[in-house]
Amino acid sequence: MTMIFSSDSNVFKGAQTSMTMMGATLPYVYTSARDEYLAGRESAWLGITLNVTPIYVLSGPDAATLLNRVCVNRDFSLMQEGMSKHALICNENGHLIADGVIMKEEGTVYRTYWLAPVLEYYVTTSGLDVQGTYVQDEYFFQIDGPKSLEILEEATQTDLHDIKFAKNKKVQICGTEMTVHRLGMSGCLAYEVHGKAEYGEKVYTKIRDVLESYGGRPQGIGSYGIINHTTAGYPNQMQHFLYPYEECNPELGAFMKQRSMPLTPYGSNSDYIEDYYVYPYDIGWGYLINYNHDFIGKEALLKVKSNQPRKVITLEWNADDVADVFASNFRGKDVEPYDSIETPTDGDMIHMLLRGDQVLKNGQKIGMAVGRTWAYYERRMISLAYIKPEFAIEGEE
């Protein structure tokens, strides 16, 4: 948890509804899911959902040693200040149990996003000279869309063209320091901005004023999952896969049981819980693994590398079938309707419900579909799926 917004905050200006998520009350929708989605394709959207992020700062002489021990990535001691990395933590079986961003700060300080509380467990049990501290006083906003660079440059009066992907730069805004980090998951040009929570209100107001002058829109948390993940072909925890804490060592499993959000999968594949667990290779992240060092899960992942069981793909739903599913609600009480797909994602008010459905080919199960989404820009219904590699052929039904 980072920044908490007061009820009179400009964050709630124009919001139709709000919702409490992970202890924070945030706007759920401003205009509509469609408008907020299309803003990220035509101008830009400004989002505040990630203010619920667990931010955990790692420091000390052995900080890089610990990260190298628990993460699959390239040597963290080689990271330079201003760089960031998508870090993956796996268990002994090679399954993913945490992923997030690490930003390198001065000296031996690493600022992590979404890696705790798993990383916290390893800090407290490592026996290394390393310390970890949760950050409670940071704002975290996202600006995503083709005009995001212009918007941020006008808001900060700074040339930001030099920021390369996954790099960051410190700038001034409203007389305060802000970090601009070039990163996004929607397939568009995107940035994150970070700074002290005490300045978050005026920074948000400034960026939103500029955003709206460019035709952009604020984004509610109800649109976040639609815009950021499935449409970009980018799997995300809780929406496309689960972390298998229960198959970790007993101490870590017990530690995470007290700190993680329980989520029960549903759908036609819900009896096969193991299908909801992923190796990095399943979701296209195998390129992040570096085998030049020892890390937890290395032996298991080497076996998976030589015989990858699944591949992530995008499924485009048949439009006539989608119409038939919807129409089944209006064929009289003697007709049992199909499962509901009237909402932009699975679930009603809580959009991150993990539904998994079997993918069949000639009656044979070949994988699991997850993350059903309305792709408003493409005007399609889509989902991601993990299927056997031999069936991952573009254009095949």
matplotlib code that plots the C-alpha trace (Angstrom):
import matplotlib.pyplot as plt

x = [0.0, 1.4, -0.8, -4.3, -6.6, -9.0, -12.7, -12.3, -9.3, -9.4, -8.8, -12.6, -13.6, -16.0, -16.0, -19.4, -18.6, -15.7, -14.5, -12.3, -9.4, -6.6, -7.5, -7.7, -10.9, -10.3, -12.5, -14.1, -15.3, -15.4, -17.2, -17.3, -14.9, -15.1, -14.2, -11.3, -10.0, -10.1, -8.3, -5.2, -5.4, -6.3, -4.8, -3.9, -5.3, -4.2, -4.5, -4.1, -4.7, -1.1, -1.2, -2.0, 1.4, 3.6, 6.8, 9.8, 13.3, 16.2, 19.6, 22.8, 26.1, 24.5, 21.4, 22.5, 23.6, 20.1, 18.4, 20.7, 19.9, 16.1, 15.5, 16.1, 17.5, 20.9, 23.4, 21.8, 25.2, 25.6, 22.6, 23.4, 21.5, 18.4, 18.0, 15.0, 14.4, 11.4, 12.3, 11.0, 11.0, 10.2, 9.9, 11.8, 9.5, 10.2, 6.7, 6.4, 5.6, 6.4, 7.1, 7.6, 9.9, 13.2, 14.6, 18.2, 19.0, 22.2, 24.8, 23.4, 19.7, 17.1, 13.5, 11.1, 7.5, 5.2, 8.0, 7.1, 6.0, 7.8, 11.0, 10.4, 10.4, 13.8, 15.2, 14.2, 15.5, 18.6, 21.2, 22.8, 23.7, 20.6, 17.7, 14.2, 11.7, 8.2, 7.5, 4.2, 4.7, 5.0, 2.4, 2.4, 0.5, 0.4, 0.1, -0.5, -1.3, 0.2, 0.1, 1.6, 5.0, 3.6, 1.4, 4.2, 6.6, 4.0, 3.3, 7.0, 8.3, 11.0, 12.3, 11.7, 12.6, 15.9, 14.2, 14.6, 12.4, 12.8, 14.9, 13.9, 14.7, 14.2, 12.4, 10.6, 6.9, 4.9, 8.2, 8.7, 10.9, 9.3, 10.7, 9.5, 9.8, 9.2, 7.2, 3.8, 1.9, -0.8, 1.2, 1.3, 3.9, 3.5, 5.1, 4.9, 5.5, 6.6, 7.2, 6.5, 2.9, 2.6, 2.8, 0.7, -2.5, -1.1, 1.0, -2.1, -4.2, -1.5, -1.1, -4.8, -5.4, -2.9, -4.2, -7.7, -6.6, -5.2, -8.5, -7.3, -9.3, -8.7, -9.0, -10.9, -9.7, -12.6, -10.8, -7.3, -7.4, -9.1, -6.6, -3.3, -3.0, -5.1, -5.3, -1.5, -1.0, 0.7, -0.3, -0.8, -1.2, -4.8, -6.1, -4.2, -2.4, -2.0, 1.0, 1.4, 2.5, 1.1, 3.7, 6.6, 8.6, 6.3, 7.8, 7.3, 3.8, 2.8, 4.3, 2.4, -0.9, -1.0, -0.1, -1.7, -5.1, -7.0, -8.5, -10.5, -10.4, -13.6, -14.7, -14.7, -11.0, -11.3, -10.8, -7.2, -5.6, -2.1, -3.0, -3.3, 0.4, 2.9, 6.6, 8.2, 8.3, 4.5, 3.9, 6.7, 9.1, 11.8, 14.1, 14.4, 16.1, 19.9, 21.5, 24.9, 24.2, 22.5, 19.0, 15.9, 14.2, 17.1, 17.2, 13.5, 13.5, 16.4, 14.2, 11.2, 13.4, 14.2, 10.5, 8.2, 4.7, 2.7, 2.7, 0.7, -1.5, -4.4, -7.8, -10.3, -13.8, -16.3, -18.6, -21.7, -21.0, -20.7, -24.0, -25.6, -24.3, -25.8, -29.1, -29.5, -30.7, -33.8, -35.1, -37.7, -37.6, -37.5, -34.0, -31.0, -28.8, -25.1, -22.6, -22.7, -20.3, -22.1, -19.4, -16.1, -14.2, -15.2, -16.9, -19.2, -17.8, -14.6, -13.0, -9.9, -11.7, -9.6, -11.8, -10.1, -11.9, -10.8, -9.6, -10.6, -9.5, -11.5, -12.8, -9.3, -8.2, -5.1, -5.0, -6.8, -8.3, -8.1, -8.7, -11.7, -11.9, -13.8, -11.2, -13.0, -10.4, -10.3, -14.0, -13.4, -13.9, -10.6, -8.8, -5.4, -4.7, -2.0, -2.0, 0.3, 2.9, 2.0, -1.4, -0.1, -0.6, -1.9, -5.2, -6.1, -9.5]
y = [0.0, 3.4, 6.5, 6.8, 9.4, 11.5, 11.6, 15.1, 14.2, 15.2, 11.5, 11.1, 14.0, 12.7, 9.2, 7.4, 4.7, 3.7, 0.5, -0.7, -2.8, -4.1, -1.6, 1.5, 3.2, 4.0, 5.2, 2.2, 4.0, 7.6, 7.4, 3.8, 1.0, 1.7, 5.3, 4.7, 1.9, 3.9, 6.8, 4.6, 4.1, 7.6, 9.9, 8.7, 7.6, 8.5, 5.6, 5.4, 1.6, 0.8, 2.9, -0.5, -1.8, -3.4, -1.3, -2.9, -1.4, -3.8, -2.5, -3.6, -5.2, -8.5, -7.1, -8.2, -11.5, -12.2, -11.1, -13.4, -16.3, -15.9, -14.4, -16.1, -12.9, -11.7, -10.6, -7.7, -6.4, -5.2, -2.9, 0.8, 3.6, 4.5, 1.1, -1.3, -4.9, -7.3, -9.7, -13.3, -15.4, -19.2, -22.0, -25.2, -26.7, -23.8, -22.3, -18.5, -17.2, -13.5, -11.1, -7.4, -4.5, -3.7, -0.1, 0.4, 3.3, 4.7, 2.3, -1.1, 0.0, -1.7, -0.5, -3.4, -3.4, -6.5, -8.8, -8.6, -10.3, -13.3, -11.2, -10.2, -13.9, -14.4, -11.3, -12.5, -16.0, -15.5, -15.0, -12.3, -8.7, -7.3, -5.2, -4.7, -1.9, -1.3, 2.1, 3.8, 7.3, 7.1, 8.0, 5.8, 7.0, 5.6, 7.6, 5.3, 6.1, 7.6, 11.2, 10.2, 11.6, 15.0, 15.2, 14.5, 16.9, 19.7, 18.9, 18.8, 21.4, 18.9, 17.0, 13.3, 11.9, 10.6, 8.1, 4.6, 1.7, 0.4, 3.5, 6.4, 10.0, 12.5, 15.7, 18.6, 19.1, 21.5, 22.4, 18.8, 15.9, 13.1, 10.0, 9.3, 5.6, 4.5, 1.3, -0.1, -3.3, -2.3, -2.3, 1.5, 4.1, 4.4, 5.9, 5.5, 8.5, 8.2, 10.7, 11.6, 11.0, 14.4, 15.9, 13.3, 15.4, 18.4, 16.3, 14.2, 17.4, 18.9, 15.8, 15.3, 18.9, 18.5, 15.0, 16.3, 19.2, 16.5, 14.6, 11.9, 10.4, 9.3, 5.5, 3.7, 0.4, -1.4, -0.7, -1.5, -5.2, -4.6, -2.1, -3.4, -7.1, -9.3, -6.9, -6.6, -10.4, -9.8, -12.3, -11.0, -12.5, -13.1, -12.4, -15.1, -17.3, -18.1, -18.3, -21.8, -20.9, -24.2, -26.2, -24.1, -25.1, -25.2, -22.1, -19.9, -21.4, -20.5, -17.1, -16.3, -17.7, -14.9, -12.2, -13.1, -12.5, -15.8, -16.4, -19.4, -20.3, -21.2, -22.2, -25.5, -26.1, -25.3, -28.9, -28.8, -26.3, -27.1, -25.6, -22.2, -22.4, -21.2, -21.6, -18.4, -20.3, -20.8, -17.1, -16.0, -14.9, -17.5, -14.9, -13.3, -16.5, -16.4, -19.8, -18.4, -18.5, -20.7, -19.7, -21.4, -23.5, -23.6, -27.4, -27.6, -24.8, -26.4, -29.5, -27.3, -25.4, -28.6, -29.6, -26.6, -27.9, -24.8, -21.6, -18.4, -17.3, -14.9, -16.4, -14.4, -15.4, -16.1, -13.1, -15.2, -17.4, -14.4, -13.1, -16.5, -16.6, -13.2, -14.0, -17.1, -14.8, -13.9, -17.2, -17.9, -19.6, -23.1, -22.3, -22.4, -19.3, -19.8, -18.4, -14.6, -12.6, -9.2, -7.6, -6.4, -9.0, -12.1, -11.2, -8.2, -5.7, -7.5, -7.8, -9.9, -13.2, -16.0, -18.0, -20.8, -22.8, -25.8, -25.3, -28.3, -29.4, -32.3, -33.1, -33.2, -30.8, -28.9, -26.1, -23.5, -20.1, -17.2, -13.4, -13.0, -9.3, -7.0, -5.5, -2.2, -0.9, -4.1, -4.7, -8.3, -10.6, -12.1, -14.1, -15.5, -19.2, -21.6, -24.5, -27.3, -25.7, -27.9, -26.3, -22.7, -21.9, -18.4, -18.5, -22.0, -22.7]
z = [0.0, -0.9, -1.2, 0.4, -1.1, 1.0, 0.0, -1.4, -3.6, -7.3, -7.9, -7.3, -9.5, -12.1, -10.8, -11.0, -8.5, -6.2, -4.7, -1.9, -3.0, -0.8, 1.9, -0.4, -1.8, -5.4, -8.3, -10.1, -13.3, -14.5, -17.9, -19.2, -19.7, -23.4, -23.2, -20.7, -22.9, -26.1, -24.5, -24.3, -28.1, -29.2, -26.6, -23.1, -19.8, -16.3, -13.7, -10.0, -9.5, -8.7, -5.5, -3.8, -4.9, -2.2, -2.5, -0.7, -0.6, -0.4, 0.9, 2.4, 1.2, 0.3, -1.5, -5.0, -3.6, -2.3, -5.5, -7.5, -5.2, -5.5, -9.0, -12.3, -14.0, -15.0, -12.3, -10.3, -9.3, -12.9, -12.7, -12.8, -11.1, -13.2, -14.7, -14.0, -14.6, -14.7, -12.0, -11.6, -8.5, -8.9, -6.4, -6.4, -9.0, -11.4, -11.0, -10.8, -7.3, -7.7, -10.5, -10.5, -11.2, -9.6, -9.9, -9.1, -6.9, -5.4, -4.0, -3.0, -2.8, -4.9, -5.0, -5.7, -6.8, -6.3, -5.3, -1.6, 0.5, -1.1, -1.1, 2.5, 3.5, 1.8, 3.4, 6.9, 6.4, 4.3, 6.9, 4.7, 5.4, 3.8, 5.0, 3.7, 4.3, 3.1, 1.6, 2.7, 1.4, -2.4, -5.1, -8.1, -11.3, -14.8, -18.1, -21.1, -24.7, -27.8, -26.4, -23.0, -23.8, -24.9, -21.8, -19.4, -21.2, -20.9, -17.2, -16.3, -18.8, -19.5, -22.6, -21.9, -25.3, -23.9, -21.6, -23.1, -22.3, -18.7, -17.8, -15.5, -15.0, -12.1, -13.1, -11.4, -11.3, -9.2, -7.4, -6.3, -7.5, -9.5, -11.1, -14.6, -15.5, -19.1, -18.7, -19.6, -20.3, -22.7, -26.0, -26.2, -25.2, -21.4, -18.3, -14.6, -12.3, -8.7, -5.9, -2.3, -1.3, 0.4, -3.1, -4.8, -4.9, -6.6, -9.0, -10.0, -10.5, -12.7, -14.9, -15.2, -16.2, -19.0, -19.9, -20.3, -22.5, -24.9, -24.9, -22.4, -19.6, -16.0, -15.6, -13.0, -11.5, -13.2, -16.6, -15.5, -16.2, -19.6, -20.8, -19.5, -20.0, -22.2, -25.2, -25.1, -24.9, -21.5, -18.8, -15.3, -11.8, -10.6, -14.1, -16.1, -13.5, -9.8, -7.6, -6.1, -2.6, -1.2, -3.2, -1.9, 1.2, 4.3, 5.9, 2.8, 2.3, 5.8, 5.6, 2.4, 3.6, 6.2, 3.6, 0.3, -1.1, -1.5, -4.9, -5.9, -9.7, -11.5, -15.0, -16.8, -16.0, -12.2, -11.2, -12.6, -10.3, -11.6, -14.9, -13.2, -12.2, -14.8, -15.7, -17.1, -20.5, -20.5, -20.6, -22.9, -20.2, -20.7, -22.2, -18.8, -17.3, -17.0, -16.2, -15.4, -11.7, -9.1, -8.2, -6.7, -9.4, -11.8, -12.2, -12.7, -15.3, -17.2, -17.7, -18.8, -21.3, -23.2, -23.3, -23.0, -22.3, -23.1, -25.1, -24.5, -27.4, -28.0, -28.9, -31.0, -30.2, -33.0, -33.2, -34.1, -31.1, -28.8, -30.1, -29.5, -25.9, -25.2, -27.0, -24.9, -22.0, -24.0, -25.4, -22.6, -19.3, -20.9, -22.3, -19.9, -20.7, -21.3, -18.8, -18.7, -20.9, -20.8, -18.7, -20.2, -18.2, -16.1, -12.9, -12.2, -9.7, -9.0, -12.4, -11.4, -10.9, -12.3, -14.6, -16.6, -19.3, -21.2, -24.8, -27.0, -30.4, -31.9, -28.4, -27.0, -24.3, -25.5, -22.9, -20.9, -21.8, -19.3, -19.1, -21.4, -22.4, -24.7, -27.0, -27.8, -30.3, -32.3, -31.7, -30.8, -27.8, -26.9, -24.2, -23.6, -23.6, -22.6, -25.1, -26.3, -28.6, -31.6, -31.7, -31.4, -35.1, -36.0, -37.8, -36.6, -35.0]

ax = plt.figure().add_subplot(projection="3d")
ax.plot(x, y, z, "-o")
ax.set_aspect("equal")
plt.show()
